[in-house]
Amino acid sequence: MTQVDAAGLDGYAARIEALARELGLEFAPVEFELVPDSFMAEIAIYGLPVRMRHWSFGVRYIHQLVHQKMGNSHMFEVMFPGDPCHAYMAEHNSVAENTLVTAHVLGHADFASRNTLFLRFGAMAGQRILEQSAARAQRLEMALQRHGQEQVEAVLDAALALEQHVDIHAELHRPPYSVPSVPSVPSARSGPPGVAGTQDAAGTDDPFTQRYRRLPGEAAALAAHEAARARVTQRPLLPPQPEYDLLWFIAQHGTELADWERDMFLAVREESFYFYPVYACQIMNEGWASYWHARLLREADFLPPALYLSAIKSHSDVVRPYAGEHQQALAVNPYHLGFCMWEHIIEREGLARARQICRDDDDCSFIRNYLDDELADRLGLFVHESRRDGETRMASRDLRAIREAILAPKYNYGAPCIAVTLLNDDGSLVLRHDHQRDGRGLDLERAEQVLAYIARIWRRPVTLHTADFRGTPRVLRSKSEGIPEPPAPAASSTTSATPTAPPVQY
């Protein structure tokens, strides 16, 4: 864009913002910035303008460039909710495209200011994500200088592999487990397990107890039982219930972790909390922003006709249901589905009701409650299945099956349901995958790699109970030779930061 174009865009943007407020949109101040295409790609891949360095982002960057070269990806903007909101627009966009982007971003900002999930997680994670992430990135650079790339990268390998394994039902700043009252220590005169009202063999004349103690193997069994009870009185069972927030548990109970390593885990966890509403409300959010950019452009009578037509052409490209050249798409376009659902709701129930839904729902309740048979038929939605020979065929047009197929990848932040179930006395860790709950097995090769990442940081053996893709139970164990010795404590701690989850992209 030339300077003249940028000046014209500023004038349109100010009038569009005034029109948005006139139509009832509510939002925190939005700071727009024009940036080069390369910077746009980096923001989209790293998730934030300033982020720690890690090899996984480089892999994603290459994939993004390939998609762009093939024409499968066109990045108009990246927006970060907060107070203020931050929006980055690509310099290569035309004035018409960036006019549409301005209206789209205002729709996102309105959604973030209304939706309960955005408000709750924003309050916990903070409303100044760019400044927070920059500070964490600086602490990471300090850790790199002090501890070296290999050691820092090992921590990031584990933290980023677990970035979606947070408990979104708990608070970000949650207290440690409450310490239960210590059970009373059994009296030395209590009887054997399972035998009520008897006395200890030492110092008692109860003949039954004496005979019981002399049974083969009972002495060893009693000793083991008493030792187990003694351990319980000394240390409560950890965790007291299955713990699905793996990042939090490792940071809290990894006795061998240095302070800067805990900081990395907690930083990744904090940013995962920030990004969760973006993930959980993607269809609603993109649809709401698309509805409002279309309406704002339609009612912006101050826009030149040629610019309006060009902007609406971009709108049609964004919300189209087709894969390309009118080929049938095998994946749902969240912009298209969300836009059509909001239009359907507003037409039938009014804007006031739509704003209530915007406030109260996430994608799961939105799809289940408001994607009806009429709309599914009109949009031509169906469930497909792919065979190993490459053939793809339609499996169902049943509404319930369609809803669940759309929502299945979004369950549990898109991650398998894995919990810490036991921290043993020797420091070894037991994880369990609830494959029946999330309805899928694991890719065992990838699971073993993640287990190796965890064990390297935990510095004790780690076991995972899971199932393969057939549902067959499997037990994976970390290899002891991959577990390093605990590092020598540093004179003072440093810190670092970060995670990965998609920002609002258009």
ABEGO torsion letter per residue (X at the ends): XBAAAAAAAAAAAAAAAAAAAAAGBBBBBBBBBBBBAAAAAAAAAAGBABBBBBAAAAAAAAAAAAAAAAGABBBABBBBBEOBBBBBBBAABBAAAAAAAAAAAAAAAAAAAABAAAAAAAAAAEABAAAAAAAAAAAAAAAAAAAEAAAAAAAAAAAAAAAABBBAABBABBBBBBBBBBBBBBBAABBBBGBBGBBBABGBABAAAAAAAABBGAAAAAAAAAAAAAAAAABBBOBABBBABAAAAAAAABAABBAAAAAAAAAAAAAAAAAAAAAAAAAAAAAAAAAAAAAAAAABAABBAAAAAAAAAAAAAAABABAEGGBBBABBBAAAAAAAAAAAAAAAAEAAAAAAAAAABBAAAAAAAABBAAAAAAAGBBBBBBBAAGBBBBABABAAAAAAAAAAAABGGGBBBBBBABBBAAGBBBBBBBAAAAGBBBBAAAAAAAAAAAAAAAGBBBBBBBBBAAGBBBBBBBBAAABBBBBBBBABBBBBBEBBBBBBBX
